[in-house]
Amino acid sequence: MTRGPIEDIHGLTEMQRAMLVRCVAHPDRPLYMGQWWALLDGDLDQETFCDAWHRVVARHSALRSGVHWEIKKDPFQVVLAAPAFAVERLDWSGCTDWRSDLEALLGRDRADPFDLKRPPLIRVRLITLAPARRLLVWTRHHLVVDGWSLGEILDEVLALYAGRPVPPAVPFRRYVDWARGRDPAAARTYWSGHLAGFESNETIRNPAGTAPDIAERSIDLSADVTARLLGLSRDERLTLSTLVEGAWAMVLARAGGADDILFGCVETVRPPELLGDLSAHLVGPQVAVLPCRVRLDGTTLRQWLSGLQVARTQGRDAGPVGLDAVRDMLGLPRDALPLRSLLAVQTYPLDLAAAFRGAGVELIESGDVTLPDMPLNLMVEVGASILLRLMFDHRHVAPVEAEQYLDMLATALERIPDGLDRPADALDVLSGSRLRQIEACLTGAALPPPAGTVVDLVLARIHAQPDAPAIVTRDGLWSYAELGARAAGVAAQLRARGVGRGDRVGLLLGHRPDAIAAILGIHFAGAAYVPIDPDAPPERRALVLETAGPAAVVTSRSSASGIVGRPVVAIEDVIAAPDSLETDGLPSRDDEAYLIFTSGSSGRPKGVSVGHDNLSYHVAANAAENHDLPIRRFLLTFPLFFDGSVTGIFCTLADGGALVLPTEAETRDPDALAALVRATDASHVCMTPSLWALLLDAAGPLGFTGLRMAKVAAEPCPPTLVREHAARAPAAVLCNEYGPTEATVWVSVERCRSETVDASVAIGRPLPGTRLHVVDARRRPCPFGTVGELVVAGPAVARAYVGAEPGVSLRWLDAPFRTGRDAASCYRTGDRVALGFDGRLFFHGRQDRQIKVSGYRVELGEIEAVLLAQPGIREAAVVAESIDGRPERLVAHLAGSAAEADDETLRRRIGERLPTYMLPQAFVRHGRLPRTGSGKIDTAALPPACPPQRRVEPPAGALEEKLAAIWADLVGVPVVGRHDDFFALGGSSLVAMQVVARIRRDLGLPAMIADLFEAPQLARLAERLGERVAVDATGGPALSARRRTRVELPS
């Protein structure tokens, strides 16, 4: 507490109040402490030097002030007449490493925060290293000393030591009274308007229970760059602060991927009207942090910088506002940091080296350690050169990120003088060396262009290893010779119907061995295959056929009647033709390999045309990437109309491996799949992360000892899965693969390791031969760590869309980097990614309205178009909701007379045109949908779907109660009644698999996926399971004889 005679009591400035609030909230942290040290040479009179420090403390009231906040509502400063103060003298004459000792001293000093009530809030140490060499260490609190005052105090100490006169001292109260006399309401009004509409990309919080971990990086600009900037400042009448603020805004904009930037500027407030010439000599914290909001636009750099300077002057005239007030104006939570970065440009008119020299002492070197309260703190010191010092908090900013910030800032300052007449938003802050680093990380390993096609490779395998297994099922296997003979039979039937090179052939078959033969047979005939979902609504199948225009369709006898107006090959009628494997008419690399359909925003599915050149590249890239783990047996779980099946089929057969082909029912049964992996000794599997998690759970303690690689794809991979995989299948490599259909399945891969997984799992690095770009909204390369759109370039990029909306092109024809090797092959994925500093890519979601549902790509606009085609629906908006981290569910918001129809009626109507996985799980009715100011539907204003108010009849009996508890937990609803429908509650195919797994594990009952689809009501499901247990106990029919029901999952 304050002790001794009191000279004065007065209030605090707004800046002091803001610092005090932070210090009181964290009394154990060295907030706002500064540590300046200097290595001195010369014959220093220690007694006189220490006396000079005493005299300076006695001269300035700020140095004799403590702060109190517990006695009165408004905190105040107490100025003591003569507080206890002494310069601590230390003797380190025997030390061998003074730098290490100094670092340890500074660390101990930081661990001992000031008692803010007990002045002076400074500590001075004079340390003898040798008879003529000393260290001066000065620790101060910014509550009483700002950067300008630091120089003024040192200047006075040296002047008094040398016996020179010093200017009259002015009480700090004079400044406090002036600052507090300004109109705070006017300042709040100005800054509220200045910050109105600002939207931050992130809410920044300090991790709970952690202390700041501050480090520093610096760059010294060359004398030439410094001279050019100072000349520009003079010629254009722009302050150096304005130039630095503009450069820093450009850096933050590029690093943050935004054009509207907010940071803090430390403003020295020494009004000449207060004290005239004495203002420069007033000691005390005469600074304010002004929120600096900067918008990048297309005006010339000269005009833009002039505008910054005008805005800065207006903010200075309006007066400061506390950071708490800034936080409130931005609508941020109380525990959020209002600013991420702080900028201070120090142009103090003091040459410290000359000042010490004038006292007969040489300043050999000096350092200043400041402990800031923001994640990023940029200090710019102007002398013979411009020094850029960036202090950063390790909790928020990594050292490599800080170094990139500095590199971009230096580049911006170097390029500003030559860019005044160019648009401000066109100045590139990425240096040439930094761009080359980024390009190297996004370029896959060299891959020679494959010779021939995948068809050639498979044919070579058929001839080279005819007796080797090509397809393995639970019931047996097909050799390569048998597969080739079946495929030749399909090709012969197609040729008999006039099919040849350049044609397309529809494939309407499920998960069965002869479907693989049909795909090869279509290729042997020279055509491209068009896989069609056999269980899609008839109208959707008709749309696919109409768009693709196949010359024939290969299907089953039972489905042949649904094909009208096109030649049909019934797979059951195909006769194996081992001796008729013709090589004439085989496709070339210029021909189409397959046409696969994805969701389209217009309400119609669109096809992606993939060529044999794309496919052969894909197979070669996968072989190169996984050369250390060649495929022996590959479990194919993806359906044939999902592009993930392409990798399994062609990479396996081209490599001479065998496809492990589960039945349709097995692909939906984790227990059955796990058993099949073990029974067939599969070496490779590929599926969605959700399904792989279920398989790991089903595997139990036995795990998968023979497995060598597990690939997960089609949806984000959670970190928990990586750790679970390491525990259950430690011998297998886990690969997280990423890629759009338009880039031939996959373009990047991450080999996951549990010890390196943190908050998210990377999508890895580009496959061999692939070139990727991460670009911002202006189509410029993003720096490391910045989220942008992923662009794929190179041989992976497919040919074109078929049946897309007018004006929609697959290839990005005006890409800014569309030169040389990327001249004709760029695809904008619409996926948001960031390139990590370690060279790995991380997925950050979509930038449009496309989502993944159970691994399938879904355009929300397609669902909306189908809804709007229903009579009486006037408005429709479909959104994806995720509750408590559960899988996303589709929710349709509707307005119009027909919107009042019950959910099941609506779902049945649109189910005539949409597959099951695209049907909304919930419908929300509105009088009209909310709109933005531009008239668009405001999806952000749509309320979350609430479970409908319904009469719930509680479960009857122990089995129903246990089933209800499982449903409630996995679906995420508080109450489940005995007549509730699983899917009406929000259950999905994926959740159904989880429910079945839990019933088997927790209740020991032989449930199947089909049970939920055939008996989705709780009571019916309980009855069905109860009957089955009774039948099995009496030796009734086997479970496998039950009818199978289609579940919409790609895996």
Secondary structure as UniProt FT lines:
FT   STRAND          6..10
FT   HELIX           14..25
FT   TURN            27..28
FT   TURN            31..32
FT   STRAND          33..41
FT   HELIX           46..59
FT   HELIX           61..64
FT   STRAND          65..68
FT   STRAND          76..80
FT   STRAND          88..91
FT   TURN            93..94
FT   HELIX           98..110
FT   TURN            116..117
FT   STRAND          122..130
FT   TURN            131..132
FT   STRAND          133..141
FT   TURN            142..144
FT   HELIX           147..162
FT   HELIX           173..180
FT   HELIX           184..195
FT   TURN            196..197
FT   TURN            208..209
FT   STRAND          214..220
FT   HELIX           223..236
FT   HELIX           240..256
FT   STRAND          260..268
FT   HELIX           272..275
FT   HELIX           276..281
FT   STRAND          287..295
FT   HELIX           301..318
FT   HELIX           323..329
FT   TURN            330..331
FT   TURN            334..335
FT   STRAND          341..346
FT   HELIX           352..358
FT   TURN            359..360
FT   STRAND          362..370
FT   STRAND          376..382
FT   STRAND          386..393
FT   TURN            394..396
FT   HELIX           399..415
FT   HELIX           416..418
FT   TURN            420..421
FT   HELIX           424..426
FT   HELIX           432..441
FT   HELIX           454..464
FT   TURN            466..467
FT   STRAND          469..473
FT   TURN            474..475
FT   STRAND          476..479
FT   HELIX           480..496
FT   TURN            497..498
FT   TURN            501..502
FT   STRAND          504..508
FT   HELIX           513..524
FT   TURN            525..526
FT   STRAND          528..531
FT   TURN            534..535
FT   HELIX           538..548
FT   STRAND          552..555
FT   HELIX           557..560
FT   TURN            561..562
FT   STRAND          568..570
FT   HELIX           571..573
FT   TURN            578..579
FT   TURN            584..585
FT   TURN            589..590
FT   STRAND          592..598
FT   TURN            601..602
FT   STRAND          606..611
FT   HELIX           612..625
FT   TURN            626..628
FT   STRAND          633..636
FT   TURN            640..641
FT   HELIX           644..646
FT   HELIX           647..651
FT   HELIX           652..654
FT   TURN            655..656
FT   STRAND          658..660
FT   HELIX           664..667
FT   HELIX           670..680
FT   STRAND          684..687
FT   HELIX           689..699
FT   HELIX           700..702
FT   TURN            705..706
FT   STRAND          709..712
FT   HELIX           719..728
FT   TURN            730..731
FT   STRAND          733..738
FT   HELIX           741..743
FT   STRAND          748..752
FT   HELIX           754..756
FT   STRAND          764..766
FT   TURN            768..769
FT   STRAND          771..775
FT   TURN            777..778
FT   TURN            784..785
FT   STRAND          787..793
FT   TURN            795..796
FT   STRAND          800..802
FT   TURN            806..807
FT   TURN            813..814
FT   TURN            816..817
FT   HELIX           820..822
FT   TURN            823..824
FT   STRAND          826..835
FT   TURN            837..838
FT   STRAND          841..846
FT   STRAND          850..853
FT   TURN            854..855
FT   STRAND          856..859
FT   HELIX           860..868
FT   TURN            871..872
FT   STRAND          875..881
FT   TURN            884..885
FT   STRAND          889..895
FT   HELIX           897..900
FT   HELIX           903..910
FT   TURN            911..913
FT   HELIX           916..918
FT   STRAND          922..926
FT   TURN            933..934
FT   HELIX           939..941
FT   HELIX           957..967
FT   HELIX           968..972
FT   TURN            978..979
FT   TURN            982..986
FT   HELIX           989..998
FT   HELIX           999..1003
FT   HELIX           1009..1014
FT   HELIX           1018..1033
FT   TURN            1034..1035
FT   HELIX           1039..1041
//
